[in-house]
Amino acid sequence: MKTLKEYFQEIKLAKKAIGHFNFSTADQLRAFVEVAVELNVPVMVATSEGEAKFVGYEQAVALVKSWQDKTGHPIFLNADHHKSWETAKAAIDAGYDTVLIDASKMPYQENVELTKKVVDYAKSKNPDMMIEGELGYLRGESEVQAKVEIKPEDYAKPEEARDFVEKTGAERLAIAFGNIHGITTEQDMHLDLDLLGKIVEVVPETNLVLHGGSGLLDNEVSDAIKRGITNVHVNTELRMAYHDALVKQFTSEPNQTTPYKFLKPSYEATKEVARKKLELFTR
Ligand code: 13P
């Protein structure tokens, strides 16, 4: 099996992106795996700190490993937005394939130091392990919100990107360039593709990650991929599909108490969203 790094090398050359989907239930994970196998594309699945707390670090690793073993398909488990040394280390120790150490809210120097510490630890355990860092302030939560204010100072700075990558050894970089987490109902979100272009110029070898893949226009996501994004994270649209199907299910059959029956529409709705996203990222 090729490493995640090798899959990123291939996807970069092809000017496509690897999809990254968050889960906190076994049926969401199953939906992502089945769609990735069906479309024959690599996939990253992930737990945030909150999702990992609910699922369990060792349990998330065991679940993903069971799918890796069963399918032989490239499925990689990421610890998404892990914000401290303790949680990043817990994910690495549990056997996650990769980690996003998100110290973007810290002062720049502290972000550099913590990211480097996680990169060094990960490499000491497995030299092939790729670590992601984050620059800029990505506002919002993975839920539906009316508006999310974005300030120009939140954006990732090209002059920091080169320095950050050199000092930390991070091989994927999450950047804020107009994206937010979640979906807004009273605001259109737009990506600053010129800023993306400037960052690509200074760190051409780094895999740039688009977070907040929900609620963006498909053509902007495609343009961002053509301009150098190689990884797109999606959570809110998947959560909404799961939630909305569940509400509909309980409305139509309030007395259904068998989880594998009342969860089936949610699992199917999740597959549909994941399929559309993977098709968009690899077209
Ligand atoms: P959305 O919830 O906006 O899709 O963002 C997810 C994300 O970036 C997870 O890292």
Boltz pocket constraint, residues with backbone or C-beta under 6 A from the ligand:
constraints:
  - pocket:
      binder: B
      contacts: [[A, 22], [A, 80], [A, 81], [A, 141], [A, 142], [A, 143], [A, 180], [A, 181], [A, 182], [A, 183], [A, 210], [A, 211], [A, 212], [A, 213], [A, 214], [A, 233], [A, 234], [A, 235], [A, 236], [A, 237]]
      max_distance: 6.0
